[in-house]
Amino acid sequence: MADLTQADVLRLAKLARLQLTHEEVDKFQKEISAILGYVEQLQKADVGGLEPTHQVTGLTNVMRPDEEVSYGTTPEELLKNAPATEKGHFKVKRMLN
């Protein structure tokens, strides 16, 4: 089993930019060690001859062809009711500084 030291946990916390209390370091030392132990078990599993599983539900992407739809109006007609336009676009107040 991969036992992490407190120094290892503190280094991981520093890389993640986390500030941990002494109790949290002890807690995460045990939890991360248990997780790494489980990963070691998984790595011991014999997967030779198995193909990777990419899809388990049998679903496929349903794609429709892109089609241009005409709504019987022009951009100019749509813009004529706008309170403000600029270069063929709606003009709105600035949202971000």
N, C-alpha and C positions, 0 to 999 in steps of 0.2 A: 504494500500500500504506500502511496506517495504521501509522506508526512511533510507538511509545510511548516516552516518555522515562523515565529512571530516576525522575524526580519523579512521573510518572503511576503507575508501578508502586508506588512507596512510598505514594502516596495510596490506591490500591486496597487495598494491604495494611493500611493504617490503618483503612479502612472495614470491612475484614473482620476487624479486630483480630488481625492476624498480625504477628509480628516476623520479618523476613527478614534473612538475612546478605547481605553485598555480592555474594557469588557467586549466591545465589538471586535477587537483584534482576536481575542480568545475565541469568540463565537465563530468568526469567519475562518479562523485557522482550522477548527474542527469541520465546519461545513465544506470548505473548499477541499480539504483532504479527503472527505468522504466522496465528493464528486469526482475527484481525480482517481480515487480507487475504483469507482464504477467505470470510468473511462478505460482504465487498465483492463478490467474484466471484458469490456466490449472489444478491446483490441486483441484479446486472446481468442476470440471466436473465429472459427475456420470459415472463411467466406470464399475460399478458392472455388472457381467454377461458377460462381453466381454472377448474374448480370445485374448491373445497377438498376434500381427501381426508379423510374422517372415519373410514373403516373399510376396511381392505384385505383382510381375511381372509374376509369374508362371514358371519362369526359374528354371531349375535344373542343377546341376553340371554334366558335361559330362566327364566321366573318361574313359580312355582306359587302358587296362591291360598292365602292364610292360612286354615288350618282349625284349629278348636279340637279338641284331642285329649283324650279322657277316659281316664285310666288306672285308673279305678275306685277312687280313693282321694281323701281330702280333705286339705287342708292340716293340719287338726287331727290326723288320724291320722299324718301324716308327722312332725309336731312332737312327738308324744308320746314318741318314743324319743330325742329330742335331749337332750344333757346340760344345756343351758340354753336358755331361750327368753325373748323379751321382745316384747310387743305383736304376737304372731303371727309372729315371725321367729326364726331361729337366732341365738343370742347367742354371739359369739366374743370372744377376747381382742383387745385393741387391737393393730393391726399397725403403725401409723405414729404417730410422736410429733408 
